[in-house]
Amino acid sequence: MRPDLDVVAGEFAGYVDVVSVDVSLEPEVAQSMAARATPTLIGVRDGSEVVRHTGRLTRAELGDLFQSVADGEPVAWLGRRDLFLRETTGLALVVAGVFAGPAWPLVLIGGIIMALSFVPNLRIRRDRVS
């Protein structure tokens, strides 16, 4: 992720400062920022945390994160993996609900999960086409 982080940091030079901390050498900094896993990205604007993400991000997701810090607004996206997991979980619940008797609460919960993951996924697909 470091090469992507360097590229995106270069694109936002002058708007966003990137500070990298080696938590094995400076555990007190990690503890003070409540960073419990690596990598943890924390976006701070005007002294307030605006975004926090733990885990790997793609270059596009890093760009979204940096843009949100530059704008001072929270990130309004879910990663593609997150959306895929939500869609497949919803589908699995619907299928299990249909074949389990039918168990309508499972069908309903699965349908809600699928619907909630469908709208952000449309935005991601639309962004790929443009």
N, C-alpha and C positions, 0 to 999 in steps of 0.2 A: 504494500500500500504506500510505502514511502515515496517511490517515484511519482505516483499519481498525486500524492499530497504536495510534492515539490512543484509539479506542473500547475496545479490549481492555485497554489500559493503565489506563484509567479503571475498568474492571470489576475489575481486580486491584490497585487502589490500596491501599496498606497491606501488600500481600503481595509485590509485585514492583515494583522500581524500574526505570524505563526511562531509559537514558542513550544519547543520540544523538550520534554523532561524524561530522562532515563530513570525510571522508578527504582531500579536496582541500586543506583548511585545516590538517589535523593528520595528515600522512602517517606520522609516527613512532608515533602511537597505533595506526593500522592495521597497521603493520609489527610492533609489539610484540604485537598480538593475532593475528597471522598472517591478517588479513582480506585476501584476494587479489581479491575481487570484491564488488560491491555489488548488492543489500543483503546484508549478512551479519549474522545475529542470533546472539548468543552469550549463552547463559544460564549465569550463575555463581551458585553457592550455597555458602556457607561457604568462599569462596576457591577453589573448584574448579569447573571447567567441567563442566556437566551436559548441555548441549545446544548444538549449532552447526548452523545452517542457512544456506545461501547460496541466494538466489533469492526470488521472490515467494511469499507465502502468502496463502490466503484468510483471512477473519475467523475461521472455525471452526478452521482449522489454527493460527492465531496463538493462539487460546484454548487449544488442546491444548498448544502449546509453553509458554505462560505457566503452565498448570497443572502441567506437568512441572517447571518451575523452582521453583514454589511447593512442590511435593512433594519436590523434590530427587532426582527419578528421571528416567532418560532417556525421551525421547519414544518411544512404542510405536505409531507410525502411519506410513503411507506416504501421500503425496498421491494424490488421485484420478487425476491425470495419470500419475503413476508406475505406478499399478496398471493403468491402461488400456494404457500402453505395454508393460508386462510381459505382459498378457493377449494383446495383438495379436502381440507377438513370439513368444510360445509357440505361438499358433495358426498363424502363418506357418511356423514350423519344423515343426510337425506336418504341415501341408499339403505343404510342400516335401519332407518325408521320405516321405510317402505317394506322391507323384507322381514321386519321383526313383528309383524302382526296385523296391521300397521301400527306403529307407535308414533302418533301424530306430534307429540312434543319434540321428538328427535327430528322429524321432518321440518317442523317450524323453526327450530333452533338452527338447523343446517341451512335452511333457506335464508334466514336472517344473516348468518355469517357470510354466505355466498353473495348476498345483495350488498352487504357492506364492503366487501372486497372488490366488487364489480366496478363501482364508480371510479375509485382511484386507478384501477387497472386500465380503464378506458382512457384516462388522461395520459398514462404512460405510453400506451399504444399510439395515441394521437401525436404525442411528442416525437415518437420514433419516425412517423411518417412525414412530419413537417421538416 
